[in-house]
Amino acid sequence: MPSEFQLRKDIVLAGKRLYAKSLIVGTEGNISARTARAKIIATPKNVNKGFLDTESLAIVDLETGKSLSKAQPSSEIKMHLHVYRSRPEANAVVHAHPPVATGFSVAGIDLAQCILPELILTVGPVPLTRYGTPSTEEVPKAILPHIHKSNAFLLANHGALTLGKSIDEATDKMEMVEQFARVLLVARALGNVNVLPKEEVSRLIELRKLNGQEIPPSICESCNYCEKTPVGKGKDKPLMKDEELLKLVTSTVREMMK
């Protein structure tokens, strides 16, 4: 496990990365990492995460959840602690408000369908949790049904949460969730979403195993969409007029090329 000083540097860099990509703005979002001494290093409350320094981070006791430093963590540290206690292999947690993915959470639409091979290989299914008031125990309780099945979650009306073995991995997953949401938004606007067949999903899961990646207990538990809608048959009514669609696709492509 990296030293505490290295973890501090990694958190600062992750904050800059998330802010630069507009996955967090203002003082929203939080990042944390598990140390070798049963403690959590976390971003402080009421601070823009794009402008952190290593000395400004908070230290939290993993067991009690109490702050051990002058800096105070966000009250949303509760959901981070819940992840660490439930998933011993997780060493980092990222909470952000990626705009397109959050739009799906506001619309009540999960990102659990097996559509992009890259997402299956790197992240896995992204279920939608029920709504919980931020900063309360309601959010950890909302994650509970999914915590052992997924490595990324859409929080209803409240952004997204990802976990990983390292801060870089958790941050990568947050970027992937937003990228998938952008692609799915365009596909839905075009009126057709092709879901990968179950046999292809099984092949991708085998590739994950060969690459030594963790495997969610059951990807299909989070979806079963392919059973209901065969590949190539997922016709949706276009969501917007051609000129509106052109503007959406143009703006999305520009964002991807930044």
Secondary structure, DSSP 8 states (H G I E B T S, - for coil): ---HHHHHHHHHHHHHHHHHTTSS-TT--EEEEE-TTSEEEE-BTTS-GGG--GGG-EEEETTT--B-SSS-B-TTHHHHHHHHHH-TT--EEEEE--HHHHHHHHHT--B-S---HHHHHHT--B-EE----TTSTHHHHHHGGGTTT-SEEEETTS-EEEEESSHHHHHHHHHHHHHHHHHHHHHHHHTB-----HHHHHHHHHHHHHTT----S-TGGG--HHHHS-TT--B---SS-HHHHHHHHHHHHHHHH-
